[in-house]
């Protein structure tokens, strides 16, 4: 359809255009995508067999939707992706505040325009990107904000009485007529405000200040809510829940690989990643930290651990290596395990601690998450380090522990140049042999990360000691510490 030349109601009628409701647009375009095997929610990862099919069924049923889940579970992202299922352009009466359909006008303004100009009524075309409205529910939101109210200034300027519907100022919802309207964190909306939505959801009409008119609104509502909010801050009133067609539960990534894919998609490090190499094992370790947080006894799991933790931590990790490279005037470098100390600010701001966690301290809890992730990942690549071992039992890591018993130990400085970092790790000959035995096909640079991983795992399992000082970490023989009284 050549919309550039269809600029009046008469030309619109001649074109054979048929009006559809917003829910019909979503339904028919989704049907086309399903038949043509097109992913309607490109970029929403990990929901292919769970959440997305439920969302598609809700759209096919022409339901309003409530996405219920913890923070960082792509609820708003799903709502925004629905815009792509709208028709590219729809006609509206030019100058209409509520996107009046020229073929089915509902406002006094649009009806007056068509009555006065007939087929010469000017029309505009509204792009799908302009048909998305979003409101964060906060306690100060009023009925006037969402639905509308009488505007005394307009009444004074036009010299109209309050009984004239031309004095009405439309709120966000009527201005989103024929659009997708999202209310985030619905339980935070006061109960009396939620009640004001009843008629719009059920009958599709609008009521403002008792005016005797009906505005049949065409809106696709999408609500988001956090289960924690039901007890901590508010609730969704039962009659409103009853009017929402489909409630869909979201979830966190089920595997580390899926979480890694999400992080890689969302991070904004195009410039840094040109000269900072992040080994695959470092990416997996980073994602494992979030998984450890979601089962930690120190963290409030009801509050959730957002996927944004991994995204922010990844950005901090790369920036830590970038800063080190600049200090040493190196054009490129690779992530080290020691760089994970730089992600602590990304963790501490994104976890809600229980009483036990607050007693321990947020930094200690964050450091514990990194260590637990190292323990979990270590077992994927290397033989298990047992807590209780027989003295005469031959253990895979014996040669490494023996080397530390016979030598002074090593220091890995946070900002040391790559050459010094590799030199320190290369001193431990049995460590390199151990890594090469269990890790096949790793690049030389990746080998050093694995070597560092083994050292950290041995200290976590009390086979070696690690002391943290201002500029780095020192790895030594465990029994040497006992002799020194440490």
DOSETI-425965 format. One line per 2 residues: number of its first residue (from 1); their letters; for each residue z, y, x of C-alpha. Coordinates in steps of 0.001 Angstrom, whole numbers, always signed. Each point is the difference from the previous one (the first is absolute). Example, Ala and Ser with C-alpha at 12.3 -4.5 7.8 and 13.67 -1.06 7.14 Angstrom:
2
1	as	+7800,-4500,+12300; -660,+3440,+1370
***
This chain:
486
1	xx	+0,+0,+0; -1050,+3369,+1420
3	xx	+3211,+1914,-617; -1218,+3157,+1774
5	xx	-2413,+744,-2839; +2296,-1116,-2837
7	xx	+2055,+3146,-450; +161,+418,-3779
9	xx	+1172,-2100,-2921; -3562,-287,-1306
11	xx	-1329,-1389,+3277; +2935,-2420,+127
13	xx	-910,-1358,-3441; -3663,-324,+1014
15	xx	+967,-2021,+3078; +1504,-2684,-2216
17	xx	+3426,+269,+1629; +2700,-2116,-1662
19	xx	+3637,+987,+339; +2526,-2592,+1190
21	xx	+3773,+155,+154; +1552,+13,+3467
23	xx	+1319,-3523,-585; -3479,-1186,-970
25	xx	-1443,+1556,+3157; +2530,-1877,+2131
27	xx	-625,-3238,-1884; -3814,+49,+93
29	xx	-223,+1055,+3647; +2525,-2666,+975
31	xx	-2051,-2622,-1863; -3079,+1067,+1997
33	xx	+1945,-268,+3277; +1374,-3443,-829
35	xx	-3447,-1287,-977; -1508,+1394,+3214
37	xx	+2885,-1249,+2158; +1015,+3553,+1009
39	xx	+3597,+638,+1052; +1273,+2794,-2263
41	xx	+3118,+518,+2137; -1442,+93,+3500
43	xx	+2713,+697,+2562; +2884,-1419,-2047
45	xx	+929,-2917,+2261; +2136,-3029,-831
47	xx	-263,+233,-3790; -3301,-1853,-440
49	xx	+1564,-3006,-1733; +3049,+1606,-1583
51	xx	+109,+3656,-1031; -3724,+884,-165
53	xx	-896,-2732,-2559; +2840,+1258,-2219
55	xx	-1195,+3610,+297; -3536,-1088,-885
57	xx	+1236,-1912,-3042; +1931,+3095,-1126
59	xx	-3114,+2178,+345; -2098,-2518,-1929
61	xx	+2674,+62,-2708; -97,+3834,-14
63	xx	+3721,+149,+702; +2095,+2772,+1451
65	xx	+1596,-1402,+3157; +3434,+82,+1622
67	xx	+19,-1033,+3673; +3518,-1181,+810
69	xx	+984,-536,+3614; +1965,+1166,+3021
71	xx	-1056,+2927,+2154; -3052,-378,+2194
73	xx	-1746,-2630,-2148; -3273,+1903,-602
75	xx	+765,+881,-3639; -1461,+3503,+177
77	xx	-2900,-1240,+2103; -981,-2457,-2750
79	xx	+126,+2784,-2604; -2221,+2247,+2123
81	xx	-2529,-2783,+569; -500,-202,-3775
83	xx	-1881,+3314,+192; -2956,-1896,+1505
85	xx	-321,-1921,-3280; -701,+3148,-1997
87	xx	-3532,+1180,-753; -1248,+2292,+2735
89	xx	-389,+2985,-2358; +978,+785,-3587
91	xx	-1033,+3045,-2085; +2624,+2537,-1099
93	xx	-234,+3162,-2070; -211,+2829,+2508
95	xx	+3282,+1924,+183; +2071,-2651,-1783
97	xx	+3532,-387,+1313; +268,-3609,-1144
99	xx	-3407,-1393,+1020; -1381,-79,-3560
101	xx	-2785,-2511,-600; -2953,+2089,-1304
103	xx	-825,-2775,-2487; +3599,-330,-1218
105	xx	+1830,+3329,+533; +3728,+83,-771
107	xx	+1237,+3445,+1049; -376,+3164,-2041
109	xx	-1876,+1603,+2916; -2627,-2764,+223
111	xx	-451,-241,-3754; -468,+3773,-212
113	xx	-2539,-44,+2855; -2081,-2718,-1645
115	xx	+220,+1673,-3410; -1147,+3304,+1486
117	xx	-2690,-1172,+2444; -1042,-3371,-1447
119	xx	-2383,-1877,+2276; +66,+2897,+2443
121	xx	+3683,-621,+765; +274,-29,+3822
123	xx	+1389,-3137,+1618; +1256,-932,+3477
125	xx	+85,-3356,+1744; +3356,-1266,+1303
127	xx	-41,-2290,+3055; +2207,-3078,+92
129	xx	+1986,+1407,+2979; +1151,+2850,-2243
131	xx	+1243,-2382,-2666; +3223,-1087,+1667
133	xx	+3340,+1737,-647; +3325,-968,+1512
135	xx	+3570,+1106,-597; +3147,-1038,+1834
137	xx	+2801,-454,-2525; +2972,+2125,+970
139	xx	+3066,+944,-2066; -1262,+3581,-414
141	xx	-3275,-1018,-1699; -124,+1386,-3543
143	xx	-1952,-786,-3163; -1807,+3302,+494
145	xx	-1161,-1118,+3467; -1448,-3271,-1253
147	xx	-1146,+757,-3541; +37,+3762,-557
149	xx	+1788,+2830,-1722; -522,+3370,-1676
151	xx	-999,+2697,+2479; +1617,+3321,-1033
153	xx	-2111,+1965,+2490; -3211,-1386,-1497
155	xx	+1298,+810,-3483; +752,+3582,+1036
157	xx	-3354,+523,+1740; -2016,-1420,-2896
159	xx	+2307,+1588,-2605; +505,-3342,-1719
161	xx	+3015,-1406,-1827; +1788,-3103,+1233
163	xx	-1415,-1812,-3034; -3518,+204,+1481
165	xx	-923,-3026,+2116; -1950,+2267,+2375
167	xx	+3317,+1002,+1600; +546,-3531,+1313
169	xx	+8,-582,+3771; -1063,-3583,+661
171	xx	+2013,-2119,+2426; -1195,-2465,+2630
173	xx	-665,-2892,-2379; -2383,+1747,-2434
175	xx	-1763,+1581,+2980; -559,-3575,+1199
177	xx	-1861,-933,-3187; -2708,-2599,+778
179	xx	+1634,-578,+3405; +2421,-2331,+1774
181	xx	+3544,+1391,-60; +2651,-1422,+2337
183	xx	+3739,+562,-312; +1749,-1179,+3145
185	xx	+3636,-1192,-37; +148,-104,-3813
187	xx	+3746,-890,-229; +812,+3384,+1565
189	xx	-1454,+1695,-3078; +2751,+1024,-2406
191	xx	+255,-2146,-3136; -805,+2924,-2325
193	xx	-3199,+657,+1968; -975,-3681,-198
195	xx	+414,+171,-3782; -2589,+2787,-96
197	xx	-2584,-2488,+1311; +353,-2430,-2933
199	xx	-2703,+1464,-2236; -2469,+515,+2807
201	xx	+288,-3618,+1115; -21,-1616,-3434
203	xx	-2052,+2239,-2271; -1864,+1917,+2700
205	xx	+774,+3362,-1548; +1746,+3133,+1168
207	xx	+2804,+1972,-1657; +1216,+3366,+1264
209	xx	+2796,+2040,-1568; -523,-1463,-3464
211	xx	-3566,+1220,-455; -1757,-1889,-2776
213	xx	-2930,-1312,+1966; -970,-3201,+1751
215	xx	-1731,-60,+3353; -1241,-3551,+605
217	xx	+489,-246,+3758; -2194,-2354,+2043
219	xx	+2121,-760,+3065; +524,-3042,+2219
221	xx	+3676,+92,+918; +1279,-1665,+3170
223	xx	+3731,+70,+664; +1784,-1049,+3171
225	xx	+3650,-971,+229; +2472,-1374,+2523
227	xx	+2387,-2726,-1263; +2829,+1655,+1915
229	xx	-345,+3108,-2158; +998,-1914,-3134
231	xx	+3601,-82,+1167; +276,+2837,+2517
233	xx	-1739,+2925,-1638; -1251,-795,-3474
235	xx	-1958,-2412,-2144; -3117,-293,-2089
237	xx	+1025,+319,-3639; -742,-3191,-1929
239	xx	-2415,+1488,-2596; -2093,+1455,+2841
241	xx	-113,-3344,+1825; -1106,-1563,-3274
243	xx	-2966,+2377,-167; -1240,-743,+3532
245	xx	-2506,-2829,-286; +421,-1737,+3371
247	xx	+2843,+37,+2517; -1155,-1327,+3374
249	xx	+2330,-982,+2840; -1086,+938,+3535
251	xx	+1288,-1578,+3219; +108,+374,+3776
253	xx	-2545,-1774,+2266; +646,-3731,-9
255	xx	-1077,-623,+3603; +176,+1881,+3291
257	xx	-3792,-148,+286; -463,+1773,-3343
259	xx	+2591,+2616,+986; -1832,+537,+3285
261	xx	-3285,+538,-1834; +1625,+2612,-2256
263	xx	+1484,+1854,+2967; -3300,+48,+1879
265	xx	-1685,+1449,-3068; +2575,+2747,-570
267	xx	+892,+1268,+3496; -1579,+3262,+1113
269	xx	-461,-455,+3728; -3747,+109,+554
271	xx	+368,+2269,+3059; +2896,-1818,+1668
273	xx	-1410,-3473,-519; -2993,+826,+2185
275	xx	+2155,-277,+3133; +3111,-1898,-1181
277	xx	-438,-3768,-315; +2322,-1771,-2449
279	xx	+73,-3794,+534; -111,-2176,-3091
281	xx	+3448,-1380,+771; +1413,+3556,+69
283	xx	-1489,+635,-3454; +1508,-3219,-1347
285	xx	+3384,+836,+1504; -70,+3409,-1636
287	xx	-722,-1506,-3428; +2694,-2639,+465
289	xx	+2583,+2794,+227; -616,+920,-3665
291	xx	+301,-3655,-1021; +3314,-248,+1851
293	xx	+1197,+3201,-1712; -769,-1408,-3465
295	xx	+2392,-2893,+572; +2647,+1781,+2063
297	xx	+3595,-197,-1166; +502,+3612,+1103
299	xx	-2813,+1494,-2095; -142,+582,-3762
301	xx	-2884,-2263,-1041; +77,+1449,-3531
303	xx	-1082,+3311,+1468; -2866,-1699,+1810
305	xx	-1544,+437,+3432; -3214,+1937,-406
307	xx	-3296,-930,+1633; +161,+3549,+1344
309	xx	+2617,-1232,+2496; -2630,-2041,+1842
311	xx	-2581,+2773,-238; +2343,+2653,+1445
313	xx	+1333,-2431,+2602; -3525,-858,+1148
315	xx	-821,+3694,+400; +3221,+552,+1976
317	xx	-739,-3030,+2156; -3449,+1236,+984
319	xx	+1332,+3512,+598; +2708,-1395,+2280
321	xx	-2651,-1628,+2186; -2196,+3125,-180
323	xx	+2848,+2184,+1236; +687,-2397,+2882
325	xx	-3667,+22,+973; -25,+3814,+65
327	xx	+3152,+93,+2153; -1649,-2324,+2530
329	xx	-3448,+1619,-279; -1537,-3292,-1158
331	xx	-3174,+93,-2069; +882,-3167,-1881
333	xx	+2902,-2387,-376; +1303,-2899,-2049
335	xx	+2985,-388,-2284; +3077,-1540,+1629
337	xx	+2951,-1615,-1694; +2162,+2743,+1495
339	xx	-2027,+2499,-2081; +1638,-1405,-3135
341	xx	+2999,+2172,+802; -2164,+2890,-1163
343	xx	-282,-1305,-3565; +3713,+289,-824
345	xx	-441,+3376,-1800; -2602,-1597,-2277
347	xx	+2450,-2767,-947; +3210,+1983,-420
349	xx	-1518,+2378,-2546; -1440,-2723,-2218
351	xx	+2853,-2439,-589; +2915,+298,-2408
353	xx	+3124,-1574,+1488; +2708,-1950,-1772
355	xx	+3647,+640,+885; -97,-2509,+2867
357	xx	-3107,+1685,+1410; +1581,+3444,-169
359	xx	+2995,-1336,+1894; -2235,-1449,+2709
361	xx	-2128,+3162,+260; -3645,+515,-897
363	xx	-1296,-72,+3602; +1800,-3266,+739
365	xx	-1423,-1519,-3204; -3506,+1180,+956
367	xx	+358,-1446,+3499; +1185,-3256,-1570
369	xx	-3136,-149,-2164; -2189,+267,+3091
371	xx	+1972,-2783,+1708; -218,-2248,-3067
373	xx	-3745,+568,-127; -256,-969,+3665
375	xx	+1955,-3211,-661; -2257,-925,-2912
377	xx	-3230,+758,+1850; +1133,-1726,+3196
379	xx	+347,-3319,-1821; -3650,+263,-1117
381	xx	-1300,-34,+3573; +2645,-1606,+2197
383	xx	+2488,-2909,-107; +3200,+672,-1901
385	xx	+2958,+1289,+1991; +2980,-2018,-1191
387	xx	+3481,+1456,-241; +1659,-3232,+1151
389	xx	-1765,-1941,+2721; +1037,-2996,+2070
391	xx	+600,+804,+3648; -2282,-2761,+1263
393	xx	-2745,+805,-2522; -3225,+1308,+1497
395	xx	-739,+3310,-1715; -3370,+1825,+106
397	xx	+1532,+3320,+1008; +2294,-1396,+2757
399	xx	-2231,+1250,+2807; +101,+3565,-1345
401	xx	+3787,-2,-367; +335,-1519,+3486
403	xx	-2167,+2766,+1473; +2398,+2637,-1333
405	xx	+2968,-1963,+1385; -1597,+67,+3453
407	xx	-1331,+3577,-91; +1263,+3468,-755
409	xx	-1865,+421,-3291; -2530,+2628,-1113
411	xx	-101,+3443,-1574; -2627,+1027,-2558
413	xx	-80,+3771,-383; -1154,+1495,-3299
415	xx	-2457,+2402,+1645; -999,-1939,+3092
417	xx	-3732,-101,+835; -1887,-3180,-843
419	xx	-196,-1044,+3656; +3798,+119,+456
421	xx	+578,-1721,-3368; -2278,-2904,+939
423	xx	+1447,-166,+3485; +3517,-473,-1360
425	xx	-959,-2768,-2401; -2188,-1716,+2603
427	xx	+3074,-486,+2220; +1127,-2749,-2381
429	xx	-2461,-2745,+1007; +1404,-2681,-2385
431	xx	-390,+2459,-2912; -3757,+288,+477
433	xx	-318,-3791,+345; +2002,-448,-3216
435	xx	-2206,+2418,-1975; -3254,-1505,+1312
437	xx	+1203,-3466,-988; +504,+887,-3679
439	xx	-2428,+2884,-555; -3660,-794,+469
441	xx	-2777,+2546,+171; +2239,+3080,+218
443	xx	-1374,+2936,+1983; +1827,+1094,+3120
445	xx	+1464,+3029,-1755; +1142,-2078,-2983
447	xx	+1724,-2414,+2369; +2404,+2716,+1062
449	xx	+1022,+619,-3607; +679,-3730,-428
451	xx	+2006,+8,+3237; +2127,+2852,-1289
453	xx	+394,-1809,-3347; +1398,-3062,+1800
455	xx	+2508,+2121,+1921; +1223,+1711,-3169
457	xx	+296,-3349,-1807; +2055,-1461,+2862
459	xx	+2375,+2978,-112; +338,-238,-3784
461	xx	+903,-3707,+372; +2520,+826,+2754
463	xx	-1926,-1704,+2813; -454,+3290,+1881
465	xx	+1642,+3398,-219; -1697,+3305,-799
467	xx	+1604,+3362,+604; -1400,+3137,-1548
469	xx	+249,+3242,+1997; -1497,+3444,-529
471	xx	-3373,-686,+1574; -566,-3649,-797
473	xx	+1430,-3521,-27; +1350,-2321,+2693
475	xx	-347,-3798,-255; +2474,-2095,+2023
477	xx	+1595,-3402,+249; +2551,-521,-2783
479	xx	+2646,-1609,+2233; -329,+2801,+2514
481	xx	+1389,+2279,-2695; +3025,-2235,-439
483	xx	+711,+145,+3726; -284,+3808,-102
485	xx	+2271,+94,-3033; -2627,+1427,-2387
***
